[in-house]
Amino acid sequence: MELKKWKDLIKMSAQYQNQDFWDTLSPESSSHNKKHSFSGLEQDKINRFLSNQDIYPRCDMYECNGDIKIEAELPGVCKNDIKVSLVGNELIIKGKCSSFHQHLRYFLKERHSRSFEKVLTLPMPVDKYSIETSFEYGILSISLPILIQEEEAIPIFVKGEETL
């Protein structure tokens, strides 16, 4: 994260550092909460700060031709450093990207090395035995066939009036 963003967050949060502010947020002082809550401008700053956080890897999930398709941006990541697994209805993408080389003398270092894990909840059941993946140009593509479960027809017998 950029240093300026951190400084802005620290500056903005400095006014909320004293104990009096946090005491007003306790459940027993709920009448004071409204007058001490974040103003619209402050809330906007907080929302912008949180929205700028890295959500890595960035993904798209959509339905196409009876499959759930997932595309994840993984620039600079080696295929061997990516692990994909399906646990229940959650697809997990794990890996690491390393951009630091000890033998080099850096003059600017903006790309950082990190491990990542992203859990995507699938919107419907998939055929776990027919999942296909590919990795080209830094995009991990995953195709999960939607599992069509046909309901078993159970006959229901209608009883009529019995004559005596």
trRosetta pair geometry for C-beta under 8 A, 3 or more apart (Angstrom, degrees):
i j d omega theta_ij theta_ji phi_ij phi_ji
1 5 5.4 -98 169 73 103 129
1 6 6.1 115 111 -51 117 96
1 52 7.4 98 -132 121 100 107
1 53 7.4 -30 -88 -112 121 61
1 54 7.8 -130 -69 -16 82 97
2 5 4.7 92 68 3 89 104
2 6 7.3 -158 97 -4 49 84
3 6 5.7 -56 -154 36 37 112
3 7 6.3 37 151 -20 69 105
4 7 5.6 -53 -148 36 33 112
4 8 6.3 36 153 -21 66 104
5 8 5.7 -51 -148 35 32 112
5 9 6.4 31 153 -18 64 105
5 49 6.4 145 -173 -128 103 86
5 52 6.5 -127 -133 97 152 148
6 9 5.8 -56 -150 37 32 110
6 10 6.3 29 155 -17 66 107
7 10 5.8 -56 -146 38 31 109
7 11 6.1 31 156 -19 66 108
8 11 5.8 -56 -145 38 28 111
8 12 6.1 27 157 -18 64 110
8 45 7.1 -137 155 -170 114 118
8 49 7.3 -160 98 -89 112 116
9 12 5.8 -57 -144 39 28 110
9 13 6.1 15 161 -10 65 113
9 49 5.5 107 -85 -136 109 150
10 13 6.0 -63 -141 44 26 102
10 14 6.5 48 154 -48 62 94
11 14 5.8 -36 -155 -1 30 118
12 15 7.4 -57 175 20 37 101
12 42 6.6 149 -167 -142 113 89
12 45 5.7 -165 -115 122 157 145
12 46 7.5 -167 134 -67 148 77
13 16 5.4 -66 -164 45 60 107
13 17 6.9 87 139 -55 76 86
14 17 5.6 -29 -161 -14 42 122
15 21 7.6 117 136 -74 67 154
16 21 4.9 -145 -145 127 63 161
16 22 7.5 95 175 -56 85 80
17 21 7.6 72 44 32 22 135
18 21 5.6 103 70 0 78 99
18 22 7.9 -160 102 3 46 88
19 22 5.8 -64 -155 43 44 106
19 23 6.0 49 150 -28 75 105
20 23 5.6 -54 -148 32 31 115
20 24 6.8 32 156 -22 63 102
21 24 6.0 -59 -162 28 31 110
21 25 7.3 23 147 -16 63 106
21 36 6.6 176 -144 -178 71 129
22 25 5.7 -55 -157 32 42 113
22 26 7.7 64 146 -42 63 84
23 26 5.9 -29 -167 -7 44 115
23 29 6.8 51 145 17 71 156
24 29 5.4 -108 -146 115 44 138
24 32 4.4 -104 -155 118 98 128
24 33 6.6 160 149 -84 86 51
24 36 4.5 43 122 41 148 165
25 29 7.5 16 22 73 9 107
25 33 6.2 85 -118 -110 53 94
25 36 7.2 -117 -61 100 76 125
26 29 5.2 65 64 22 85 99
27 30 6.2 -4 -168 -53 44 102
29 32 4.6 -19 160 29 102 117
29 33 6.9 134 112 -42 75 80
30 33 5.1 -29 -154 -1 48 124
31 34 7.4 -47 -179 16 36 102
32 35 6.1 -67 -164 45 54 100
32 36 5.7 21 151 2 87 119
33 36 6.3 -80 -141 54 27 92
33 37 5.9 48 161 -57 69 98
34 37 5.9 -33 -143 -4 26 117
38 42 4.4 -130 -167 93 94 118
38 43 4.5 121 119 -61 125 85
38 46 6.8 -33 -159 -3 161 139
39 42 4.8 91 51 11 77 103
39 43 6.9 -144 92 -5 36 89
40 43 5.7 -57 -144 39 29 111
40 44 6.2 35 154 -24 64 105
41 44 5.6 -52 -151 32 30 115
41 45 6.7 32 151 -19 63 102
42 45 5.6 -52 -153 33 35 112
42 46 6.5 34 150 -18 66 104
43 46 5.6 -52 -149 36 35 112
43 47 6.3 36 152 -19 67 105
44 47 5.7 -53 -145 37 31 111
44 48 6.4 30 155 -18 64 105
45 48 5.8 -55 -147 37 30 109
45 49 6.3 32 153 -21 64 106
46 49 5.6 -55 -150 35 31 113
46 50 6.3 24 156 -13 66 107
47 50 5.9 -58 -145 41 30 106
47 51 6.1 27 158 -19 66 110
48 51 5.8 -57 -142 39 29 109
48 52 6.4 28 159 -21 63 108
49 52 6.1 -64 -155 33 27 109
49 53 7.7 45 146 -40 58 89
50 53 5.8 -29 -166 -5 43 116
55 58 6.1 82 91 -91 91 70
56 114 7.6 67 90 94 154 136
56 116 5.1 -95 112 -123 102 143
56 118 7.3 -136 108 -59 42 118
57 72 4.3 76 103 -179 136 102
57 73 5.3 -173 -175 66 104 62
57 74 5.2 -44 -105 -73 148 77
57 93 6.6 -63 32 114 115 141
57 116 6.5 102 -30 133 75 155
57 118 6.0 -96 36 -16 71 148
57 140 7.5 83 94 28 166 119
58 72 7.2 151 79 -151 41 59
58 73 4.8 9 58 29 92 119
59 70 6.0 -12 -169 -168 116 93
59 71 6.6 156 -154 80 63 48
59 72 4.7 -22 -97 -96 90 77
59 73 7.6 -143 -73 9 44 73
59 93 7.7 155 -78 17 135 152
59 118 6.7 158 -25 144 133 154
59 120 6.5 -92 106 -79 164 136
60 69 7.8 -3 109 111 92 91
60 70 7.1 166 84 -150 53 46
60 71 4.8 2 50 52 99 98
61 68 6.5 0 -171 180 94 99
61 69 7.1 167 -150 85 45 52
61 70 5.0 -7 -102 -101 80 81
61 120 6.3 157 -66 -170 144 139
61 123 8.0 144 137 -11 130 108
62 68 7.6 165 87 -155 26 57
62 69 5.4 -18 65 59 76 98
63 66 7.8 27 -176 -87 95 7
63 67 7.1 161 -153 82 58 40
63 68 5.9 -38 -97 -100 68 57
63 69 7.3 151 -111 12 16 84
63 146 7.3 21 -134 -49 108 133
64 67 5.9 -25 70 62 70 89
64 69 5.1 5 23 -12 114 130
66 145 6.5 9 131 -148 93 77
66 146 5.5 -123 -178 33 64 106
67 143 4.9 -6 175 -169 146 90
67 144 6.2 139 -168 68 83 41
67 145 5.3 -50 -104 -95 83 47
67 146 6.4 -157 -105 -14 25 81
68 122 6.2 103 111 -146 174 103
68 123 7.2 166 -110 38 135 92
68 124 7.3 174 -56 52 129 92
68 126 6.1 -83 24 -89 122 126
68 143 7.7 150 76 -159 49 43
68 144 4.5 -19 60 66 98 103
68 146 6.2 106 -26 -68 87 85
69 141 7.1 -23 -166 -164 93 89
69 142 7.2 149 -159 80 46 57
69 143 5.7 -12 -105 -105 73 70
69 144 7.8 -170 -75 25 28 73
70 91 6.7 -158 -20 99 168 161
70 120 6.6 143 -121 80 143 170
70 140 7.9 -14 115 110 91 90
70 141 7.3 154 84 -156 55 42
70 142 4.3 -6 58 57 102 106
70 144 7.3 34 -3 -3 105 110
71 139 5.6 -10 -167 -174 99 109
71 140 7.1 154 -156 80 45 54
71 141 5.4 -9 -103 -102 78 72
71 142 7.8 -166 -71 23 36 70
72 93 5.8 156 -78 -155 171 172
72 118 7.3 168 -126 57 134 149
72 139 7.1 148 71 -159 44 56
72 140 4.3 -12 57 57 100 106
72 142 7.7 31 -3 -3 104 107
73 138 6.5 18 -162 140 64 99
73 139 6.3 -29 -103 -103 50 71
74 77 4.1 -57 164 34 104 133
74 82 6.7 26 -172 -87 169 129
74 95 7.0 26 -139 72 135 158
74 97 7.3 -169 -168 -72 83 124
74 135 7.6 -41 62 -144 129 108
74 138 5.6 -159 78 -171 56 67
74 139 7.2 146 30 -102 78 20
74 140 5.4 42 6 -18 128 106
75 138 3.9 19 -97 -154 57 145
76 97 5.7 75 102 -158 100 122
76 99 6.6 7 161 -82 146 104
76 111 7.5 -4 80 -171 177 146
76 138 6.9 27 -7 -113 44 117
77 81 5.7 -125 -175 75 88 118
77 82 6.2 84 142 -58 126 103
77 95 5.9 50 -163 143 138 143
77 96 7.7 153 -135 89 102 35
77 97 4.6 -77 -89 -92 87 100
77 138 7.1 107 33 -135 82 75
78 81 4.6 84 65 2 88 107
78 82 7.7 -159 94 -14 51 86
79 82 6.1 -61 -160 24 38 113
79 135 4.9 154 -109 82 102 153
81 95 4.9 88 133 -163 81 98
81 96 5.1 -98 -176 56 120 74
81 97 7.0 134 116 -79 147 48
81 98 7.9 -150 -117 1 162 95
82 93 7.1 -24 -163 -165 96 86
82 94 7.5 144 -159 82 47 50
82 95 4.3 -21 -103 -87 55 134
82 135 6.9 157 39 -93 155 148
82 140 6.3 -175 -163 -95 158 140
83 92 7.9 -11 111 112 88 95
83 93 7.7 151 82 -158 53 40
83 94 4.5 -17 63 66 101 100
83 95 6.3 169 17 -72 69 71
84 91 7.0 -9 -168 -175 93 94
84 92 7.1 159 -154 84 45 57
84 93 5.6 -8 -105 -105 80 68
84 94 7.8 -176 -77 26 34 69
84 133 6.2 154 42 -90 157 154
84 140 7.5 170 -65 175 130 137
84 142 6.5 -178 -159 -95 155 134
85 91 7.6 165 86 -156 40 51
85 92 4.9 -11 61 57 87 105
85 94 7.7 5 11 7 101 109
86 90 7.3 159 -155 84 52 46
86 91 5.5 -23 -102 -103 75 67
86 92 7.5 -175 -82 17 26 78
86 126 7.6 -104 -146 70 148 123
86 128 5.6 -162 94 -128 149 106
86 131 6.9 -177 -29 -51 141 161
86 144 7.9 132 -96 -115 139 129
87 90 5.3 -20 68 66 83 97
87 92 6.3 22 9 -11 107 120
89 121 6.1 39 119 -161 97 73
89 122 4.8 -126 -178 51 80 96
89 125 7.0 -78 -103 -94 104 56
90 119 5.3 -5 -175 -171 120 99
90 120 6.8 150 -158 74 64 42
90 121 5.5 -34 -100 -98 79 59
90 122 7.0 -155 -87 -1 24 84
91 119 7.4 153 77 -157 46 49
91 120 4.7 -16 60 62 97 100
91 122 6.1 86 -18 -52 100 102
91 142 7.0 141 -168 123 149 161
91 144 7.3 -116 -76 -54 137 149
92 117 6.6 -12 -170 -167 97 92
92 118 7.3 160 -154 82 49 47
92 119 5.3 -14 -102 -103 78 74
92 120 7.8 -171 -76 23 32 69
93 116 7.7 -9 113 115 87 102
93 117 7.2 161 85 -152 52 43
93 118 4.7 -6 57 56 100 97
93 120 7.4 34 -4 -4 103 107
93 140 7.0 139 -138 95 134 156
94 115 7.6 -1 -172 179 85 94
94 116 6.9 178 -148 93 45 59
94 117 4.7 -1 -105 -105 83 82
94 118 7.9 -170 -72 23 45 59
95 115 7.2 -171 103 -153 35 63
95 116 5.9 -6 62 56 73 91
96 113 7.4 23 176 -179 95 88
96 114 7.0 -156 -146 106 69 36
96 115 4.5 -33 -97 -102 90 69
96 116 7.2 161 -93 14 38 72
97 113 6.5 -153 101 -139 60 57
97 114 6.3 7 53 54 85 69
97 116 7.4 17 2 -3 96 115
98 113 4.4 22 -126 -128 57 117
99 111 4.2 -51 112 116 171 113
99 112 6.7 153 46 154 117 4
99 113 5.5 -159 29 -68 67 75
100 109 7.5 39 -101 -152 88 129
100 112 7.7 7 -43 -150 107 47
100 113 4.9 -75 4 -25 104 126
101 104 4.6 63 86 2 104 114
106 109 4.5 22 172 -55 150 108
109 112 7.6 80 152 -82 94 66
122 125 7.7 98 113 -98 126 18
122 126 6.0 -78 179 -16 158 117
122 144 6.9 -82 -123 106 137 160
124 146 5.8 18 99 -141 126 103
124 147 7.5 -163 138 44 91 78
125 146 7.4 90 84 -165 58 62
125 147 4.2 -60 118 53 99 122
125 149 6.9 32 67 -26 145 117
126 131 7.2 63 139 -79 128 98
126 144 4.0 -19 -153 163 152 110
126 145 6.1 125 -164 74 84 47
126 146 6.0 -64 -108 -107 67 34
126 147 5.5 147 -155 -18 10 95
127 130 4.4 15 109 29 120 111
127 131 7.6 -174 93 -46 70 68
127 144 7.5 166 48 -180 63 67
127 145 4.3 -14 34 80 115 108
127 146 7.5 36 -8 90 87 13
127 147 4.8 142 -56 -82 67 87
128 131 6.4 -17 -156 -24 41 113
130 145 4.7 -6 93 17 126 130
131 142 6.8 -10 -173 -170 103 92
131 143 6.9 161 -157 82 54 57
131 144 5.3 -7 -112 -104 92 71
131 145 7.5 -133 -79 12 49 78
132 142 7.5 159 86 -155 49 46
132 143 4.6 -5 60 55 95 107
133 140 6.9 -16 -166 -172 105 87
133 141 6.7 154 -156 85 54 57
133 142 5.1 -13 -103 -103 85 71
133 143 7.5 -166 -75 20 39 71
134 140 7.7 166 86 -154 44 45
134 141 4.8 -5 58 57 88 106
135 139 7.2 178 -148 84 51 44
135 140 5.2 -12 -103 -103 88 67
135 141 7.4 -170 -77 20 39 72
136 139 6.1 -19 71 56 64 89
136 141 7.5 -9 25 2 91 114
